[in-house]
Amino acid sequence: MPKSVWLLIIGMVVNTVGNSFLWPLNTIYMHNHLGQSLTVAGIVLMTNSGAAIFGNLLGGHLFDRIGGYKTILLGTILTIIGLLALTFWHSWYPYVILLTFIGFSGGMIFPCMFAMVGSAWPEGGRKAFNAIYLAQNLGVAFGPALAGIVAGFSFDYIFAANFIMYIVFLLFVLKYKKIPQGSAVAPTNVMSERGKSSDRATLTALCILGIGFLLGWAVYSQWTTTISTYTQEVGVSLQQYSLLWMINGFLIVLGQPIISPIVKRVGNRYQLLMVAGVVIFIVSFIVLSFAESFHAFILAMVILTFGEMFVWPTVPTVVSAFSPPGRDGFYQGLINSFSTTGRMIGPLMGGVLADQLGMHFTFYVLIGILAISIIPYLLYQVPLRKQKI
């Protein structure tokens, strides 16, 4: 890999470690420490993700206009300001406001990271996006485990630790100038090209693909919301719950020798990878519906992890493959907004279901949603095929 890609990878690890100090514990903090119901916690996380959608779209747009370095720098500085305030003010109302602000500013960063790795290593294909995906999950391996230890002393320290990690990330951002910032082709916009059938076909295909991505993330987000509180109810400690995410992160990195030969054999038949991943997700949630011990949760997490290794890095790879020249940032921002929308509606949906009908019925609904999410992955290429005809 080019050195510039390695710099992006290290930066993504640091960024994810910082983020994962907070996101697995948000629902637990609001439910157990601030005395809010799961439904209310879901609404707050929905506003956080809703703000992140606007951040995704703005970040992707700015990538095409002013480049990735300036966009990431802006998003990072705004996030640091929000985290500094959150370190001192994390009672209920400041928590809601600042969490929403951080969702917006942090949302600007991720589409740029994916678009930049595509620009820095275009010949890498899926390998480039898989590298960023691995970096995210290496951060996930360390972040929640460290967060569990820190929270064991005091939950207040979590906010300060998150702030410090973003300061470290800022130091990496300042080195990003040498990384390719965007396409050499002048950026365009959807409205100016809406008369072109190829652009309409591409947008339609991306939106169909995005629906499957949205549904998958809506279900996956339950692990950091309703499932996190459910583990507490069945006697799994906060440290053990954090350990589940450490297992997830390390398994994604260590499991590559198992996954890579399969991915290589499948080649560019991306639909097969995505559908296989969703089927594995379904198996994971079936196991989860029977889980009442820590070992059962470990088994469910291990199965879930192999599923996400097929799905999550493949989607941005597909988007990069059919993005028009000069539109990488916009299309990566748009597909990120679908995943963020899933993370937005997931906590509220899961919170309402869990509060009203209990976790076991919630698991059945989640399995049904995953089954439905297979359909968009099977159909997204239809508009592109019609356009070619």
Buried (B, 14 or more C-beta within 10 A) or exposed (E): BBEBBEBBBBBBBBBBBBBBBBBBBBBBBBBBBBEBBBBBBBBBBBBBBBBBBBBBBBBBBBBBBBBBBBBBBBBBBBBBBBBBBBBEEBEBEEBBBBBBBBBBBBBBBBBBBBBBBBBBBEEBBBBBBBBBBBBBBBBBBBBBBBBBBBBEEEBEBBBBBBBBBBBEBBEBBEEBEEBBBBBEEEBBEEEEBEEEEEBBBBBBBBBBBBBBBBBBBBBBBBBBBBBBBBBBEEEBEBBBBBBBBBBBBBBBEEBBEEBEEEBEEBEEEBBBBBBBBBBBBBBBBBBBBEBEEBEBBBBBBBBBBBBBBBBBBBBBBBBBEBBBEBBBBBBBBBBBBBBBBBBBBBBBBBBBBBBEEEBEEBBEBBBEBBBEBBBBBEBBBEBBEEBEE
